[in-house]
Amino acid sequence: MFEDIARVLRSVPSPDDLANEPEILEAFQHVIEGQARPYLETSRRAYHACALNARWPESMMHWARFCRRRMDRLPEGPDTAVEEDTTEVEVLVD
């Protein structure tokens, strides 16, 4: 879900009236990326935790591979590193 939200946010088109306003267009795109970033980071941590936690029992290895592939396909960003031994994800709900 978090990955989907990030991808939808990143696909928001730039308003046509900003075509001649490069500074404002850049600010708009920066805001869109900023809104998507937390969802990408949560997705990355969740897929990483899944890949680590699904290594055992052997019958779960297909999930580890699935999660690793999904994590590897996430868009790169400035904060893409995940601690190698992190296996928990905090999900906040209002």
C-alpha positions as CSV (number, residue, x, y, z in Angstrom):
1,M,0.0,0.0,0.0
2,F,2.8,2.5,0.9
3,E,4.5,1.7,-2.4
4,D,1.3,2.4,-4.3
5,I,0.7,5.7,-2.5
6,A,4.3,6.8,-3.3
7,R,3.9,5.9,-6.9
8,V,0.6,7.7,-7.2
9,L,2.0,10.8,-5.6
10,R,5.1,10.8,-7.9
11,S,2.8,10.5,-10.9
12,V,0.9,13.7,-10.2
13,P,1.3,15.8,-13.3
14,S,2.7,19.3,-13.2
15,P,0.1,22.0,-13.8
16,D,0.2,23.2,-17.4
17,D,0.4,26.8,-16.3
18,L,3.8,26.2,-14.7
19,A,5.4,25.4,-18.1
20,N,6.8,28.9,-18.3
21,E,7.7,29.2,-14.6
22,P,10.7,26.9,-14.2
23,E,11.4,28.0,-10.6
24,I,7.9,27.4,-9.5
25,L,7.7,24.1,-11.5
26,E,10.9,22.9,-9.7
27,A,9.4,23.9,-6.3
28,F,6.2,22.0,-7.2
29,Q,8.1,18.9,-8.2
30,H,10.2,19.2,-5.0
31,V,7.0,19.3,-2.9
32,I,5.6,16.2,-4.7
33,E,8.8,14.2,-4.1
34,G,8.8,15.4,-0.5
35,Q,5.2,14.1,0.0
36,A,6.1,10.7,-1.6
37,R,9.4,10.2,0.2
38,P,8.0,9.0,3.6
39,Y,5.9,6.4,1.8
40,L,8.9,5.2,-0.2
41,E,11.0,5.0,2.9
42,T,8.3,3.0,4.8
43,S,8.0,0.7,1.7
44,R,11.7,0.2,1.6
45,R,11.9,-0.7,5.3
46,A,8.9,-3.0,5.1
47,Y,10.3,-4.9,2.1
48,H,13.7,-5.1,3.8
49,A,12.1,-6.5,7.0
50,C,10.1,-9.0,5.0
51,A,13.2,-10.2,3.1
52,L,15.0,-10.7,6.4
53,N,12.1,-12.3,8.3
54,A,11.0,-14.6,5.5
55,R,14.4,-16.4,5.3
56,W,13.2,-19.1,7.7
57,P,11.5,-21.5,7.6
58,E,12.6,-22.6,4.1
59,S,8.9,-22.6,2.9
60,M,8.9,-18.8,3.4
61,M,11.9,-18.1,1.1
62,H,9.7,-17.2,-1.8
63,W,8.5,-14.3,0.2
64,A,12.0,-13.2,0.9
65,R,12.8,-13.2,-2.8
66,F,9.5,-11.4,-3.6
67,C,10.2,-8.6,-1.1
68,R,13.8,-8.2,-2.1
69,R,12.7,-7.8,-5.8
70,R,10.0,-5.3,-4.8
71,M,12.5,-3.3,-2.7
72,D,15.0,-3.3,-5.5
73,R,12.4,-1.8,-7.9
74,L,11.6,1.1,-5.7
75,P,12.7,4.5,-7.0
76,E,16.0,5.7,-5.7
77,G,16.1,8.7,-3.4
78,P,18.5,10.5,-1.1
79,D,17.6,8.2,1.9
80,T,17.6,4.8,0.3
81,A,19.9,3.0,2.7
82,V,18.3,0.5,5.1
83,E,20.2,-0.8,8.1
84,E,21.1,-4.4,7.2
85,D,19.8,-5.9,10.5
86,T,16.6,-3.9,10.7
87,T,13.6,-6.3,10.8
88,E,10.9,-4.0,12.2
89,V,8.7,-1.4,10.6
90,E,6.6,1.1,12.6
91,V,3.3,1.9,11.0
92,L,1.4,4.7,12.5
93,V,-2.4,5.0,12.3
94,D,-4.4,8.0,13.2
